[in-house]
Amino acid sequence: MRSFEEHLPRAEQAARTGGDILRADFHRASGPRGEGDKAPADTEAEQAIRDILLAGDPDFGFLGEETGSVPGSPGAPVWVVDPNDGTRDYVRGRRGSAVSIALVHEGRPVMGVVHPFGYPDDRGCMYTAVEGRAGVFKDGAPCEARLAGRLEENHVVLVSGGGDRAAQANLECTRPARVMAIPSIAHRLARVAAGEAQATTSLYSPKTWDFGAGHFLVLAAGGVIIDENRRPPVYGPDGMGSMPRLFAGSQAVAEALCARKWDEAFRAERDMSVPVARLRKGGATRDPELLSRAQGAFLGHLVGSGKAAPCPGQLGASGELAVAAARSLLGFASDSASLARTYAEWTASGFPESDPGMMRAAVGQPSASSLSALALARVTPLSLWGWEADENVLVSRVAEDAALTHPSPLVGQSAAVLAVALVRLIGGHEASAALDAAHAFARRSGYSREVIEAILDSSTAPRAVRASEDADVRLAVRAAFFAITSLRSFSEAQQAATLWGRPGDALHAIVGALAGARFGRESLPPDDRTALLSCRPLEGFTRTPRPAVYWGTDALTMAEALLTAR
């Protein structure tokens, strides 16, 4: 068997070059150029990719979505390229599109390179597989194949970006698995091959340049790609081909998905009331470390809140309140009156365990005696939203927001010192510097002895609360500072939080936010991140269905959008 491994470095170089061009356009002050599924940067990227590929192998053919076909020598392999699979979402400012490069020889793919150049941040990643080398690789490291023989409740099926607003229909077709929306079919296929999901679908007649690279990646992982008639794709002599619909995963799972009622899902009316966070034009974050810390803070808060939820990835009260505040801020309803209405609406939404302080606030009678840590649920989105603001302005805003529902001075002061620390962590300061800044601010502002002691006492582990108790704000402050200064990972912080308070209460969320900012997005267990981003608690899919406005499926984008919203 011929080996094509020698051609892989050139394909990787071409993918990176194309990704660099697309990433630069994505960060234009006015946003990426283009409209619909057309973007000038796509053509520019493809021209650069074609030049690199054909310079090294002039006898090879080339087929690109944007620039067409370049014939090669008779019987020679053909490069098949989509420079930006997922253009429509790319133009809208959504991360997740990918450069896709396949090498097709004698009617079959023999190499796959997929480069989501901006996902989850500007470092991107690279999925590769090539005939002559066993397995699938991500950024040069071998991936563990995880294709299962049947779909189970904890499995994820990847769907198109439009699946965000067709959740019910998609979930009916993927039972008992859950779904996650990713714009690019090439990216989705690569994630299946890398063991990051169990299967994927495409209902929109993908072409060879969409699926060629991903096809080989899935084959290398032991999976298949089939159409609605259970047939594999066919490649023409020039590399061209198409499929009316595509199903990928293990043979059994692909066939099982193929048999589902996708016509109904395809025709289902899109629910435009489902909120989907978008980055403002030119609002993408260039600094990958900054983005990792910001997303770590937000996802850490949400994951922590859901430790006792009935469905993996579903949010607890503090998580839903954080999401509600974030959506209000991103909708430019950031004044106190708008936020107060947001919290009242959440209280009226029927969350199973409503905090008495929130209930009283909803009827205009906030309790000055309540010290519930739930009052701190909005610190994380407000800190992300105002992380570059003047410190005094930020603190005033956070304390004012806390007082909307819990007007005790101790609550406002606790929220303030946590915000001071959190913005330091998001900005890249060490945990000790964040602690010192919070302590200095508290003393300078004349804060109560209880708040200052909560900061200073964070050098020793907090006591556990009784099973019948909820953690109060002082314990939350102490626990959060202890977690970031004395523990070594996000997982350690969450394990410790379980000892200090009830699983999934607000304390877990606050500890999760500071630990996520301290250790970054990738410190969160992958299963926790996946569960959060794929959890759609609809009627019939969880014991406690919740309105879509309180879901965390778009949390990555929400966190990034908050950074640049002001």
N, C-alpha and C positions, 0 to 999 in steps of 0.2 A: 504494500500500500504506500502511495506517495505521501511524503510528509510536507505539510505546508507551514510548519512552525517557523521557518526562516523568514516568512513574510509577516509574522505577527508584530514585531517591533515597528515596522513601517505603518501598519494599520493603527497601532496605538498612537504613534506620533501624529498621524493624520487626524485621529479623533480628538486628540488634545488641541491641535491647532484649530480645528473647527469649533470646538468648545470655547476656546479663548475668544474667537470672533463673536460668537453668540453671547457670551457672558458680558463682553464689553458693551454690546448694544443693549442688553438687558438693563445695564446700569446707567443708560443715558438719563440726563436730568429730566427729560420729558417722557421717559419710558421707552421701551423698544419700539422701533419703527414697524409699521405694518398694520393690517386690518384683516379680521377674519382669520383665514388659514394661510395668508400670504405675508411674508416678511422679507425685506431686502437682505437682511443679514443671512437668511437661509441660503440664498444664491451665492453670496460672498463666501460663506463657510464651505459650500459644496465645491466651488472653484478651487479653493485652497486645498481641500481634501483630495480632489481629483488630481491636482498637480503633484502632490506628494506621492500618491499611490502609483500613478503612471510613470513618474520619473524613475522609480525603483524597478518597475516591472512593465516596460513599454509594450511588451507583447500581450499583456492582459487586456481584456475588455473592461468597459466601465458603463454602469447604468446608474444614473442619479435621478432623483425625483425632480430636481430643479433644472438641471442642464442637459438631461437626456442621455443618449447612448453614444459611446465611442467604441467602435468595433475593435476587437483584438485579433490575434492570429487564430486561424481555424483550430478549434478544439482547446483553446487556451482558457484558463479560468477567467471569470468575470467578477469585478468588484461591484457590489450592489449597495448603494448609499442613500440613506435619508439623513440629510445634514441636521435636521431638527424635527424629530418625530414628536409631535405635540405642539405645533406652531400656534394653534388657536389659543391654548392656555398660556403659552409663552408671551404672546402679544398682550394678553390680559394681565400680565404681571404675576403669573403663577409658576412656581418652581416645579420641576419634575420632568420636563421634556429632555430628550436625549439625542446624541449623535449615534447613528446606527450604521455599522459597516459590516457587510457580509462578504465572504468570498464563495462563489458558486462555481462548481466544476462538475461537468458531465451530469447536469440536471439535479444536483444536490448541493446543499451548503456544506462547506468544509472548514469554515471559520466564522466566528461571531465576536464582534467587539461592540459593546454598548456603553456609552459614556454619558450618564446623566450629569452634565457639566455644572449644574447649579444646585444639585440636591445631595444632602439636605442643606448644604451651604456652598459657598463659592469654591471650595476644594473639590467638590463633586466626588465621583468614584468611577471605577472602570471595571466592567465585567468582561471576561475573555474566556474563550475556549477555542481550540484548534485541533484539527485532525492530526494525530501523531502524538498528542499529549493528553493523557487521561484527565478527565474532570473539568470542573468549572472553577475559575479563579476570580476573586474580587480584590482589586488593588494588589495583585501579585500573590495573594494568600489563597490556598485551596479552600473551597466551600464544601460544607457538609450537605450531601443530598438528603432531602427530607420529604420526598414525594410519597404520599400515603396512598393506600389502596382504596380508601373511601373517605368522604368528607365527615368531619366531626365538629362539635360545637366550638372548639378552640381554634379551628382552622380559618384561614383567610383566603377569600377569592378576590382577586384584583379586578376592578372594572374601570371603565373610562372616567375621565373627569366629570362628564355629565351624570355619572352615577350618584353624585352628591344629592341630586334632586329627584332621583328615582329610587330612593332607598327601599321602599316597600316592595316594589316590583323586583328589584335585584335580590333582596333577601328571600322572597318567595322562591326564586329560581336557584338559590344557592344553599337552601336548607340542608343540614343544620348549621352550616358555616356562616360566617359573617363576611362583610364586604369592606373593601377600602378602595377609594378612588385615586388613581394615578393617571396623569394625562396621556402618557406615551405608551403605546402597545409594546414597543421595543423594551422600554424600561420595565414594564410589567412582566414580560417574558423573562427578562434577565433576573428579576427578583424571584420568580418561581424557580428558575434554574439554580439560584444561589441558596435555596432553602429558606427564603424570607416570606414566602407565601406558598399555598398549596396548588393554586390554579389561577388561570386568568381567562378572560373572554374578550372578544371584540365582535360587535354586531354591525360594524360599519364598513364592510367590504375592504379589508386591508390589502395592500399591495405588497409585492416582494420586498420593496425597500423598507416597509413598515416592520415586517416580521422575519426577514431572512436571517439577520444576525441572531435575533432571539430564538429562532427555530433551532439553529445549531447549538446554542447554549442549552436549550431544553433537552435536545437529543443527548448532549454530553452528560446531562444530569440523570439520564435514564427515562425521560419523559417523552411525550408525543405532542404534536399539533395536528388537529383534525378539523374538518369543516362539519357542517350540519348533516352531511351524509356519511360521516365517519371516515372520510378520505383525507390522506395527507396532502400537503400542497404540491403542486407541479410547477417546475421551473422550466422556462423556455430556453433555447440556445443563447439568447441574449440576457438571460437571468430574470426575465420578466415573468410574472405570475400574479394571481390574485386568489382570494377566498371570499365567498359571500359572507361567511361568519367563521370565527375562529374559536376553538376551545383547546386549552393547553394544560397539561399536568401529567400525572401518571395515566396509563392507558385507561384504567378503570374509572378514574375521576373525570377525565376528559369525555369519555363516553357517557357517563352519568349526567354531566352538565349538558351535553349535547341533546339529551332526551328531555330536558326541562322545557317549560312553556315560554320560551324566549320571545315568541311573537307577541305575547301579551305584555311582556316587559318592554319590548321595543316600542309598542304602541301606547304604553301607559303615559298618561298626562304628567308632565313634570311639575313637581310641587315647588313653585317659585318662592314659597314662604320659608323654605328651609334656608337658613342663613349660611353663606359660604364666604369666609373672610377673603379679601383680596388686598394685595399691596397697592398702595397709591402709585401713580406714575412716577417712576424714578425713586421709589421708596424701598427698594431692596437694599439689604445690609451687605456692604462689601467685606467687612471684617468677619471671617469665619469663627474666630474665637469669641468675639462679642456675641454673635448670633447663637453660638453653642451655649454660652452662659445664660442668655436671655431665654432661649427655648428650654434650657434645663430648669430655670426658675419656674416658668409657667407650667411645663409638663410635670415637674416635681410636685408643685402645688396640687394639680389635678389628680395625679396618681395617688398622692398621699391621702387626698380626701375620699378616695374610693375604696379604701382597704376593707371596708365592711359592706360594700355594695353587693346586691344580689347577682349582678352580672359582671364578669371581668371587664374592666375598662369603664364601667358606669361611674358617674361622679357622685360624691356625697354632697351634703349641703354647702360646705365651704367651697367645693369645686364649682358647683352650679352658680353660686353667687359670684365667684371670680369670673366665670364665663359671661354672666349677665352684665357685670360691670365692664368687661372688655368690649363686648358688643356695643354697649352704650357709648363708650369712649370712642370707638372706631366709627360710630355713626354720627360723631360730632355732637352728641348729646352729653356733654361733659360737665354741665353746670349741676349744682347741688340739687336743684328741683328735679331735673331729668333723672339723675341717679336715684333720688328718693323714690320716684315713680317706678323705676326699674326694680328696686328692692321690694316695693310693695307688690308689684306684679308677681315677682318670684314667690313671695310669701303666700299670695293667693293662688298659686299654681298647683297647690296640693302636694308639696313634698312630704313624704311619709312622716318625717320627724322634724317638726317646726320648732325653732328656738322661741321660747316665750318672749325674749327681748325683741326678736323680729316681729312676732305677732303684735306686740304692743305698738311698735313703731309703725306698722302698717295702718293702724287706725289713728295715728297721730299722737300716740301717748308713749314715746320711747321711755324705757326704764333707766333711770339714773343709777340704780343699784346693781344692774346686771354687769358682770365682768366676764361674760362668756367669751371664749376664744373665737367663736364664730364672728365676732365683731371685727376680727383681723382678716376675714376672708378676702377683702378687697385690696389689701396692702400690695399684693403681688401685681395685679394689673395696673394699679395706680403708679407703682414704682417703675414699671416698664414704660408706661406712658410718659412719665415725667423724669426719667433717669438723668437727662441732661439739664433739667431745670435748676435754677438756684435752689440751694438746699432749704432755705427758709420757706420759699414758695412751695416746694414739694411737701415739706412737713406740715405746713398750714393746710394744704389741700388734703392730705391723708387724715389728719386729725379731724378736720371738718367733716370728711366723709364718714369716719367712724362714729361721730356724734349724731349722725342722722338716725342711727338705730340704737346706739349704746352711748349715751351722753356722759357717762362717768369720766372724769379727768384721767383716771388710771387707764382707761381704754384708749383714749386719744394719745396719751403719752407712750403707751406700749406700741401702738401702731406707728407712731413717729420714729421711735428708736429702731424698730424693725425696718422701716423704709430707709432710714439713713444707712443701715448696714447693707441692705439688699442692693441699693444702687452702687455702693462700693464694690460689692462682689460682682455685679453685672459689669462694672467698669474694669474688672481685672485685678482688684486689690486682694491682698492676702486676707485670710480670715481674721488674723490678729489685728490687722489694720481696720477691718470693718467693725470689730468689737470695740477697739479704741475710739473710733469715730463716733459710735453710738453712745459710749460712755461720756466722751467729751461734750457731745451735744446735749445730753441729758443734764449734765452739771451746769453747763453754760446757760441752759434754759430754765434752771431752777425747778427741775422735775422732782417728783415725790421720791422720798427715801425708798419706798417699795419698788419703784421702777429701777432706780439705780442699783439697789441690792440684787434685783433679778439679773441685771447685767453682770455684776461682779461675782455673783454666786454661780455663774455658768461654768466655772472651772471644775465643779463637782456635779455628778449626775443628779438630775431632779428626782424627787420622790414620785412614786406612782400614786395616782388618784384612785379613790374607791370606785368600784364597778358602777355604782349608781351616780357618780359625779361626772360632770363635764369639766375639762380643763379650763382654767381661767386664763386671762391674758398674761398674768405674771408668770405662771408656769410655762406658757407658750414662749415667752421671751427667753426664759432661762433655758428651756429645752432646745430652742433653735440655736442659741449661741453655743451651748455645749456641743451640739451636733457638728457644727462647722469648725470648732476649734479643737475638739478632742477626738473626733471619729474620723476614719480614713476613707469613707466612701458613702455614696448615696444609700446603698443597701444597708450598711451599718447604721446610718441615721434612721432609716425607717424601722429597722428591727428594734432599735432603742426606743423609738417613739411608741411602739406597741407596749413597751413596759411602763411608760409614763402616763398614757391615756388610753381611752377606749379606741379600738381599731376604727380608722376612718374618720375620727372626729377632727375638729379644726386644728388641733395641735399637730396631727400628722401632716396636714396641708402646709402649715407654716414651716415646720421642720423640712418638709420636702422642697419648699420653695428656696430656702436658704441653702440647703445641701445641693439642690440642682444647679443653682447659680455658682456655688463654690466648685463643684466637680464637673459641671458641664452636661450637656444633653446626652452624650454617649455613656455617662455614668449610670443612667437609668437602665434597669434590665430591659433587654430588647423585647421580651414578652410583655412587659408592662406597657412599653411604648406602643407596641402593636395593638394590644387590647384597647388602649385608650383611643387610638386613631381609627379603630374599626368598630367601635361600639355605637350602635344605633338602637337605643332602647324603645322600640315601637311596641304597640299592642300586639300580643301574640308571640313576642320574642323575648320578653322579660316579665318577671312578676310585677315590676313597678315601671310601667312605661312613662316616659317623660317627654315634654315638648321639645322639638328640635332646637329651639333657641338655646337650650341648656346642654346640648351635646358638646363634647370636646373633640369631634372628628377633625376639625380644622385648626386645632390648637397650635400647630407649628406655624401656620400663616398668621394666626392671631398674634402670637408672640412677636413675630418680626414686624407686623404692621404697627403694633403698639410702640415699638422703638422709634419709629419715624413719623408717628401720627401728629406730633405737635409741630 
